[in-house]
Amino acid sequence: MSKPERIPYGFTDWNSPLAQREIWGAPKLYEWQEQILSYFVKNLHVHAVMSTPNESGKTQVVVPLLGLGCMAAFPGATVYSTAGAEAQIKLQLFEYLKSYCKPFEKAGWEVNQSQLTVQGPVIDGMPRSRWIGRVPRDALTAEGFHESWERDDKGRWRFRPLLMIADEAKSLDDPVFEMMMRLRPTWVLALSTPDTDSGPFYRAMNPEEVEARGVERRGFRYIEDPRGYWGLRMMVNVEGCAHLLTEEKLKEADAVKAQMGENHKLYRSMVLGKFTAGDGDDKLYGMRDIEAVVRAMGREATPERMEARPTPDSMCRQLATATTRLSMWQRARWFSRPTGQAKTTR
C-alpha cells in the first residue's frame, strides 16, 4: 500500500502572500512590507513584532494580505486576530477584508462583519479556511485552536496552519500575549503604533536594542534573532511610507509637532513611529518617572532605605504623593505655554 501524499508543508513561491498580492488587488508593497511577509513565507513556527507610524498600511495591507494569503494557500487554515481597540477590528480591519473579498464572493469567499468572520471556499473536501476576529474582551477565548493535519477527499495529507495576529498590540495586556504563546501557533504577528515604554508589546519589541543593534534600511530598522521568541523585530518610521511624505501630510505632521512638542508621545508615535521613554505629557507614570521625582525631592535610594522594606501602605502613600507632584508639575508646564508654542527640552 502506497504512503499517502503530503501537500507541501509551509508556503511556496507560487502560493505565498507575495505571489497573491495582485490577485487580491493589494497595492505595490514597500520594502518593509515585503520583508515582514517574506519572513513568514520562509519560516514556520516563528513570531514577529513590528511598530509603525499611523496610517502606514499595516492594517490595510499587511494584515489582510498575510491572513487572506494564508487562508487561500492552505485550505482549512485558521486565522485568529484581535486588536487593542474594538473599533480597530470592527470598523477598520473587517471593512478592509470585505473590500478584498468582494470580487471573490461567487467563488465562495464570505465576510460576516457582525460575527467578525471570514470563510474561504471548500477545496478538495477540506473544511473551509476561516478568519476569526475577536474584540479585546473576548480575546482570551482562543483555547482549542491549534495547527493540524487532515486528509482531503483525494487521500492527501494537508497542513492546516494557525496564524495569530494582534493588531494595535500596544493596548493588549499580558494575558493575550501569554495565550498566543500557549497555543503554539504556526505564525504570530504582533503589530502596532508605538506607545510608552511599558507593557508586553514594548517588552517584545525592546526598541532600545533594535535602535542600537538593528540593521538599518530606508524607512525601517530590524533585528532577526533565530534563537529569540520574537525572531523578527522591526521598527518602521515615516521615511518608509512614501504616502506619508506628501506636502499635505508633512504639513499635518509639522502642526502636531508645533502644538504638542517633538517629545510628546502623540507626535513620536503618530509621525516618527517611536516609543516614548518617560518624556511624554498626559501618560501613565512608570517607575522611571517615580524614581526621577524621588531623586528631585532629595531622597536617593540608599542601601539603608532599600533594606528598610517599607509597608505596602507607606509605599502606596509615597507613590501617590510622587505621582501627584509630577502630574501637577507637568500640567503647570503645559498650561503655561502659549497655544502653538513647541515644548522645549534641555
N, C-alpha and C positions, 0 to 999 in steps of 0.2 A: 504493500500500500504506500503510495507516494505521500511525502510530507506536505501538508497544506502550504500554499503560497503565502508569503508575508508581504504585504504592501510596504514600501519604504518607510522607515521609522524616522520621522522628522521632515522638515521642509526640504524641497529640492529646488534647483534653479528655475524650473518651469512652473512650480506651484506656489512660490513664495509671495508674500505681500508685495514685494518689489515688482515681481513679474505681473501681479494682478493690478497694479496701480491704474493703468489706463482703462482696464475693464471696468473698474469701479468708478472711473471718472474723477479720480483724485488729481490735484494739481501737481505740477512738477515739484519734486522734493528738494529741500535744502540739504546741504551736506550732513548736518547733524541729524535730520530726519532719516536719511538713508543709513547712517551709521547705527542708530538705535534699532532700526528694523533689521538691518543685516546681522546684528548681534543675536537676535532671536532666530534668524534663519540658520545661522551657522552653529548654534549651540542648543543643547537640551538641558533641562533642569538647571536653568540659570535665572538670575534675578538682577534687574536693572532699576536704578533710581535716577531721576532726571528732574532738574529745575529749569524753568524758562520764564521769560517776561510774560506779561499779559498779552493776549492775542497773538501768541507765537505760532499757533497752528497745532498745538498738542492735542486738544480735544476735538478739533475739526478735521485733522488729517491723520496724525499718528495713531490715536486710539482706534478710530474706525477701521483704518487700513490694516492694523495688526489684528484686531478682533475678527472682522469680516474675512480677512485673508486666511486666518486660522480655521474658521468655520467652513470656508469653501475648499480648502486643501485637505481637510480631514473630516469626512462625513461622520457624524456622531460626536464631534468635538463639543466641549463646553467652555464658554467664555463667561466668567463671573466678574462683574465690575461693581464698584461702589465709588462714592465721591464724598468729599468733605462737606458738601452742602447739597441739600435735596434739589434745589433749583439747577445745580450743575448737571445732574444726571437726567432730570425730567425735562427741563426746558432747553437744555443745550445739547448734551450728548445724543439723546434719543431723537431730537429733531434732525441732527446730522445723519444718524443711522437711517431714519426714514427717507431722507433725501437720497442717500447712497443706494438703498434697496428698491426704491420706487421703479426703476427701469426693469427690475427682475421679478416683479410680483407674479407675472404669469408663469415664471419658471419655478415658483414655489417659495420665494422669499417673503416672509411675513413679519411685519413690525407691529407690536401691540404696545402703544405708548402708555395706556392706562395700567397694564400689567408689567411694564418695563421688560419686555421680552422680544427677542428676535429669533425666528426659526428659519432654517435653511430647508432646501428640498430633500425628499427621500432619494437616496442614491444607493443602488445595489442592495436594497433591503436593509440598509443601516438605519438606526434611529436618526431622526433629524438633528442636525447640528443646532445648538441653542446658545443664545446670549441671554444671560440673566442679570438684570440690573437690580441693585438694592440701594435704597436710601440709607443714610448713616445709622438710623435707629434699628434697621434690620440687617445691618452688615454682618452680624455675627451668626446669621442663620445659614452659613455655608457648609456646616458639617454634613458629611455624606458625599460631597463632590470629590472625585478623585479621577486621575487618568486611568485608562484601562485598555484592554484589547478585546475585540469582538469579531466574530466571523460574519462576512457578508453573505448574500444569497448565492455566491459562487464558491463558497467554502474558503475564501481567502481571509487571513487574519488582518484586521485593520486597527491601526492605532487610534485611540480616542483621547487626545490630549486635554489637559485642563490649563487654561490661561486665566490668570487673575490680574485684574487691573485696578489700581487705586488712584483715582483722579483727584486733584486738589488734596493730595495726601497730607499737606501741612495741617489740615484740620481734623485728621483722623487720630484716634488715641491708640495707645499701645495694644489693647486687646485685638484691634483689627489687624495690626501687623503680626501679632502672635498667631492669629487664626490663619493667616496666609502661610506662615511657616509650618504650622501643624499639618496642613493638608498636603504638603509636599507637591505643589503643582508642577506642571511641566515648565511653565514660564510665569514669572511675576514681573509686572511693570508698575512702579510707584512713581508718579509724576505730579508736579505742582508748580505754581509760582512760589518763590521762597518767602519765608516769614522771619520770625525772630529765632534766636539761637537756642531753641529748646524743642523737645518733642521727638517722637520716633522718626519723623521724616528728616529732621535736621541731623539726628544721630546717624541715620542711614547714609545721608549724603556726606557728612563730615567735610563741609565746604573748605575749611582751612587746609586740609590735606590736598583736596582737589586743586585749590589755588596754588599751593606750594609745589606739588609734585606732578600735577596733571599735564598731559600732552595738550599743547595749545594748537587749535585750528582757528580759522577765521570765524569768529562768532561763537565759539564754544571751547570748552576745556573738559577733558575727561581722563579717567583712570580705569584701566582694565586690571582686575585682580582675580585670577582664576581660583585662588585659594580663599578669597573672602566670600561671605554670604552674598553681598551685593557685588557681583562680578564686574558690573559696569556702573560707574557713577559719572554723570555728565551734567555740566552746568552751562546753559545756553544764555547768551546775552543778546542785546538788541542788534548787534552787528551781524548776527547770524540770521536775521529776519528782514529781508530787503523790503517787505511791505510795511515795516515799521519805520523805515528811513525816508519816507516821503516828506515833503515840505510840511504838509498838514500835521502828520504825526509828530514830527520834530518840534513844531510849534506847541503842540499839546504837552509834550514832554518838558519843554522849557517852562511852560506855565505852571506845571506841577512842581517843578524844581524851585521856581521863584516863590510860590505860595508856601510850600511845605518845608523847603530846605533840602539840600542834597543828601543829608544823612537821615532824613525821615524814612521810616520803613516803607511807606507807600511809594515814594519815588524809587527807592532802592529795589523794591520788589517789582513794581509795575513797569519801570523803564529799564533799570540796569540788570534785573534778574539776579540780584544778590540778596543774601541773608542780612539781617540787621543784628549786629553783635552788641546788643545792650545800649544802643545810642539812638533809638527812635522814640518819638513822643507817643503818648497815648497807647501804651503797650502794657502787657502783663510783666511784672517785675520778677526777674530771676535772682539767683543767689549772687550773680556778678554785680547786679545793681545794689543789692543789700550790703554786700561787702564794701562797695565803694562809699556808701553813705556812712557805714560804721567807721571806716577809716577817716572820712571827713569830720566825723564827730570826735576824733581823737581817741578812739578805742580800738587800737590794734589788737589782733588776735594773738596774744602772747601764750606761751605754753601753760602758764598758770591758769589763764582763763579757759583754755581748751580743756584742762583737766578738771575744771570746776563742775562740769556736767550740769548745766542749768536744768531746772524742771521744765516740763512741757509748757506749763502756764507762763513761766517767765520768758521762755523763748517766743511764745506767741505775742506777749506784750512787746518785747523788743522788736520783733518783726513788724508788728502793726505800727509802732512808732516810726521805725525807719522808713517803711513804705509810705506812710502819711507825709513825712517830711519831704521825701523825694517827689511825691506827686505834687505837693504844694509848690515846691521849687520849680518843677517843670512847667506847671500851669502858669505860674507867675511870669516865667520867662516867655512862654508862648503869647500870653495876652499883652505883654509889654511891647511886642513887636508891632510896628505899623503894618497894616494889611499889604501883602505883596512883598514884604521885605524878606529876603532869604536869611535863614538862620546861619550864623557864623560859628565856626568851631576853631578851637586852638590846636 
